[in-house]
């Protein structure tokens, strides 16, 4: 009899706890989804990943044909070197004129003023040519840097750690600027997306602790309401909330079914 009464007492407590909670269903999502698009038009030369691969930041994802860019980069590098040679030529020319001028000034009384004036004019013209050549070097350096940046984008690298969940390219495909080539998600930064009715808003506050369950892996953990998204659907009168939680060492993936228990406000 005592055991029966004790069992009824615990059942009553359980029912009370359940009555004080709101059980909601949601979906696990990644808060670090990366959509990688092509920056330039060209053919895909190599693809280094496949669906489901885990990649680290800076790992190679794919590479595009580079023949045309090789020529452009080589031309820019040559133009930069040539402009540096021109600068060096005018710099040495100016040094020679300056030395001649210094020697002539020592013998100023023995030489006509027109010779010194001619050297001054030559020095000014040479300085102007040197300044122009230095500007050209700066412009060529910028162009070479821009082409080097473009060249680097021909081999696309992973912007962060993650798993490849979508791959829209294969070797030989033509890609266009802005085309989605690969999608990857961060498997560590996971959240739960939950929709609630507007009548439940009085029970929900950012920062509240909630109970989280992932039934498929039998995982229970405390989570927190991270955000209330003010995007009420006029048809369903639902509002979204985001719940953050620690996945621990469990194999939890985006798209998995989740339960969230929220304590009712008094």
N, C-alpha and C positions, 0 to 999 in steps of 0.2 A: 504493500500500500504506500509505503514511504517513497519507494522508487517511482511509483506511478505519479505521485504528487510532485516529486522533483522533476520528472520528465515534463509534466504539464506546465510547471513553472518556467522551465527553460524554453518550452515552446511558446509560452506567452511572451517572454522576453524577446525571442526571435521575431515574433509577429509584430511586436512593438517597434523593433529596430527596422524591420522591413517597411512598416507603416510610415516611419519617419524619413524614409529615403525615396528618391525618385530614380528609377532605373532607366537609363537611356542607351541606345545603341549608336555606334559610330564606326568609323573606318580609320585605320592607321594610314597616315600619309607622311611623306618626307618633306621636311621644311627646307631641304637643300636640293631642290630639283634644278638641274642645269640643262638648258637647251643650247646645243652647240651648232651654230650655223656657219655656212661657208662665207668667206669675205670676198673671194674673187672667183671669176669664172675659170673653169679648167676641167681636166680629166683627173679622175682618181687614179693614182699610181699604186698605192699600197694601202691596205687596211690592216691595222695591227690588233684589233679587238673583235670580239664576237659577243652576242647577247649573253648576259649573265656574268661576264668577266668583271672581276674586282680590279680597279685601277687606282694607282696612287697619283697624287698631284705631280704634274710635269711628265707623266707617262705619255708616250706617243699613241695617238688615236688613229690618225690616217695621214697620208701624204699625197700631195697633188703633183702632177707633172710640172717640171721646173725649167724645161729647155728655153722657153721664151724669156722667163725671168732671169735665167743664167746670163743670157746675152745682154739684157738691160742692165743687170748688176755689173757685169764686166765693163760695159761702156761707161757707166757712171764712175767706176773705180779708175778707169783710164783717164777720164776727163778730170777727175780730182788730182791725179798725179801730174798731169800736164799743166794744170793751173798752178800747182806748187812749183813746178820748174820755171814757169813764167815769173812767178814772184821772186824766186831766187835770182833769176837773171837781172831783173830790175833793181833788186837790192844790191847786188854786186856792182852794177852800173853806177848806182848812186854813190857807193863807197869810193869808186874810182874818181868820180867827179869831185867829191868832197876833198879827196887827197890832193888832186890837182889844184883845187881852189886854195887850199891851205899853203901849198908851195908858192903859188902866184902871189898870195897876200904877203908872204915874207919878202918877195921881190917887187913889192907894189910900186916903188919909186922907179923901177927900171922897165916896167911894162905899161902899155896904154890901158886906160880904164875900160875901154870897150871889150878887151879880152876877159876881164873879170866879170863884166856885166853879161857877156855871152855865157860864161860858166854858170852864173846865177840863173839865167834863163834855162839852161840845160838841166840844172839841178831841180828847178821847179817842175819842168816837164817830166823829168824822170820820176820825181816824187808822186806826181799825178798818176803816172802809169803804174807805179808800185801800189798806190792806194786802190786803183781800179782792179789790179790783179789780185790783191788781197780780198776784195769784195767777191771776186769770182771764186776764189778758193772757198770762202764761207758758203756761197750758194751751192757749189759742187759738193761740199761736205754734207749739207742738208739733204740734197738729192740722193747722195749715196746712202745716207742714214735711212731715208724713207724707203729706198729700195731694199735695204737690208732688213727693215721691219717687214716689208711685204714678203720677202724671201722666207723669213722665219714663220710667217703665217701659212706657208705652203705645207708645213708639217704641223698639223694641229695637235696640241697637247692638252691633257686633262687639266681643267682649272682647279680641281680639288679631288680628294679621295671620293670614291663612289662606285656604284655598280651600273653597268651598261644595261639599260632597259629598252632601248629602241635604237635601231641602226638602219638607216635609210639608204646606205650607199654600199657599193661593191666595186671591185677593181674594174676600171674602164668606164664607169659612169661619168657623165658630164654633170657638174654641179654649177649652180648659178649663185650670185651674191644673195645672201639672206636665206638661202634654202636650208631647212633643218636637216642636218646630217646625222647627228647622234644625240641621244638624250641619256643622261645619267642622273642617278639620285644618290644622295648622301644617306647611308644606312644607319648612321649614328644619331643624326638629328631628326628623331621621329616625334610626331604628335598625333593626337586623335581628333578627327573632325566630327563634330556632333551637331545635329540640328535639334532645336528645342522649339516648343510652341511659345508664342509671346506671353501666354498666361503663366509660364514658369519663370519669367524674368525676375520675379521677386526672390527666387531661391538661388539665383546665380550672381556671383560677384567675382571680379578678377582677383586672383590670389587665393581663392578658397581651395582647401584641400578636398579632393574627391577620391573615391575608390575606383581603381581601374582593373579590368579583367580582360585577358586575351584567352578566350576559351580553348582555342585550338592547341595552345601550348601549355594550358593550365597555369597561366601566370597571373599573379595578383600583386599589385603594387599601388602605392599612393601616388596620385598625380596632382597637378595644380591647374586651375583654370588660368590659362595664359592670356586669352583675349576673347572679347565678345565682339563679333563682327556685325556692325550695324547695316545689315543688308537683308532686311525683312522682305520675304517674298509675298507680294500682295495676293497671290493665289492660294498659297498654303499657310500663310501667316507663321512661317518658321523663321528662326534666327539662328545663325551658326555660332558655335563657340569652339575654341581650340584648347585642348588639354595637353599639357606637357607631362612626360613621364620618363623614367629611366628604364631602358630595355634590359639592362644588365648584360648577361651573357646569353640570353635567349635568342633563338633564331626568329626574330620578329621582322616582318617585311611590310612595305607599303601595300595597301589593299586588303590587309587582314581585318577580320571582323573583331570588334571590341565592344565591351560594355563599360559604361560609366555610371557610378552610383553617386548621386548628389544628395546631401542632407537637406531636408526641408527647413525653411526658415521658420522660426517660432511665431 
